[in-house]
Amino acid sequence: MRLFAAVSNGLGWSEYYRKAAKGCTDTAIQLFEENFARIATVEDAAMMLLKAFRAAHDSTTKDLSTEKVVNYWEVGTATLLAGLLLPIERNKLGFLCATVGDGKAFRIRFGKKPTDISVEDITEGTRANITDEDDVGGRLGPHNEAGAPDQRNMSVFYSKVQPGDVILMLTEGVLANYDAQFLGMTPKDTDPKNIKADMWSDLETPKADAVKSAFRIKLLERLLQKAKTPLQITQDIINHVIACTTVRRAFLEREGKTPPKNYVLYPGKLDHATVVCFTVTEFP
């Protein structure tokens, strides 16, 4: 028995992007369902993940070959995060995932005390332009020359897991609301004792990524101390998103236009928000 999950985020608001995102997840999941029996090693699983991403990209452009769509600009693009839980050896489990774009996967581990919780960013380091919200890092669908995908940050990750761990997969509409920059904070605000930069542009990308990652993990660990089940975790994560985007949503509803990119006055980010959350269990 193995578990496979995928989340995708359409990189626009039209039907084209919704269709691209749905096609990416449906195609990836179908490919794994049809080929589970062929996976015998971690290498097999990794190759299957890469094939799933190729098939997902092809799903976005299939209408071009049938002449239902004649222009690349009529085809949406999407990010994709897909992961596989599988037994590695006796009494050991692993979570293998691949991503292109700005989706992220986390491993949550609970200790003996109710407040003892640790969060690992399995996909840390995938964003090349960490401070630019318009650059997702990569995407499937026709984006580059001749309809090629943008594979700049396509990566494969592996994490050892154990029964009781929780795997969390999030799209950018959730993640941005756990990002210090989009909550109106400066780098110095996140750790005044050790960080002196007043602007995110003052930090090199690796440093900015590390600062944001550390802040995000601490925030998740604090918010999820009382949440033990996937349902509770999902509810707490979404409740935070709703709370921190209150002012931004009110502006949009009142003015009928996108709020200014002033995250001190209008914190948070409004985007497609998807959460996949499940508990790791023993394999029979």
VENMO-V650573 format. One record per residue. PSI is psi in whole degrees, 0 to 359 (NA if undefined). OMEGA is omega in radians with two decimals (* if undefined). Layout:
# VENMO-V650573
psi	omega
PSI	OMEGA
PSI	OMEGA
This chain:
# VENMO-V650573
psi	omega
135	3.08
157	-3.14
131	-3.14
136	3.13
150	-3.14
141	3.04
145	-3.11
152	-3.13
115	3.07
132	-3.00
47	3.10
180	-3.01
1	-3.11
174	3.10
329	3.13
317	-3.08
323	3.06
317	-3.14
321	3.14
316	-3.13
315	3.14
320	3.12
322	3.14
311	-3.11
315	-3.12
317	-3.10
316	-3.14
315	-3.13
318	3.13
318	-3.13
318	3.13
321	3.11
323	-3.10
343	-3.02
12	3.12
318	-3.04
340	-3.10
354	-3.10
112	3.14
339	-3.11
170	3.07
324	3.12
320	3.08
317	-3.11
319	3.13
317	3.11
323	3.12
323	3.08
314	-3.13
322	3.08
324	3.12
322	3.13
322	3.09
316	3.12
322	3.12
317	3.09
314	-3.13
330	-3.13
333	-3.12
336	-3.05
7	-3.05
330	-3.13
341	3.09
323	-3.11
338	3.14
0	3.14
15	2.99
330	3.07
135	-3.04
348	-3.11
140	3.13
328	-3.10
350	3.07
2	-3.12
130	-3.13
164	3.05
159	-3.07
154	2.96
165	3.09
133	3.02
121	-3.11
139	-3.09
155	-3.07
126	3.03
125	-3.06
153	3.08
135	-3.13
311	3.05
187	-3.07
123	3.07
19	3.11
139	-3.11
155	3.10
152	3.04
117	-3.12
130	-3.13
159	3.06
151	-3.13
147	2.91
128	-3.06
211	-2.98
17	3.02
155	-3.13
151	3.08
142	-3.13
152	2.98
126	3.12
130	3.14
130	-3.13
142	3.10
197	-3.09
325	3.12
150	-3.14
329	-3.11
6	-3.12
104	-3.07
140	3.05
140	-3.13
131	3.08
128	3.02
100	-3.10
327	-3.03
29	-3.08
139	3.04
18	-3.08
342	-3.10
125	3.13
333	-3.12
79	-2.88
335	-3.07
356	-3.13
108	-3.08
343	-3.12
349	3.13
105	-3.08
352	3.10
333	-3.14
167	-3.14
155	2.98
159	-3.03
165	-3.07
110	-3.11
322	3.12
188	-3.07
138	3.12
27	3.07
20	-3.12
152	3.07
166	3.05
104	-3.04
22	-3.04
316	-3.05
22	3.09
127	-3.04
158	3.06
136	-3.07
155	3.12
139	3.09
134	3.02
134	3.13
168	3.14
158	3.12
135	-3.09
338	3.04
155	3.06
132	3.06
132	-3.09
127	3.12
126	-2.99
145	3.00
173	-3.03
330	3.13
337	3.03
310	-3.01
320	-3.09
335	-3.14
6	2.97
18	-3.11
123	-3.07
321	-3.11
317	-3.09
359	2.99
10	3.07
19	-3.10
153	3.01
166	3.07
320	-3.12
328	3.14
330	-3.06
333	-3.11
76	-3.03
330	-3.09
329	-3.01
345	-3.08
128	-3.08
352	-3.08
135	3.13
345	-3.12
145	3.14
330	3.13
347	3.10
346	-3.09
141	2.98
154	-3.05
312	3.14
322	-3.14
316	3.12
320	3.13
317	-3.13
319	3.14
315	3.14
320	-3.13
316	3.14
318	3.12
315	-3.11
316	-3.12
316	3.11
320	3.13
316	3.11
317	-3.14
325	3.13
317	-3.07
334	-3.00
14	-3.09
327	-3.10
358	-3.10
124	-3.10
332	-3.11
157	3.08
322	3.13
315	3.13
318	3.13
314	3.14
316	-3.14
316	-3.13
321	3.13
314	-3.13
323	3.11
322	3.09
317	3.13
315	3.14
317	-3.09
315	-3.02
350	3.09
11	-3.07
310	-3.10
319	-3.14
318	3.12
323	3.13
319	3.11
314	-3.13
316	-3.13
326	-3.10
316	-3.03
341	-3.13
23	3.11
166	-3.10
133	3.11
155	3.08
156	3.10
54	3.06
98	-2.99
356	2.99
314	3.14
326	-3.08
75	-3.06
160	3.08
178	-3.14
137	3.13
117	-3.10
174	3.10
125	-3.04
111	-3.14
136	3.10
129	2.95
127	-3.05
130	3.12
155	-3.14
137	3.08
130	3.11
167	3.09
142	3.03
137	3.14
NA	*
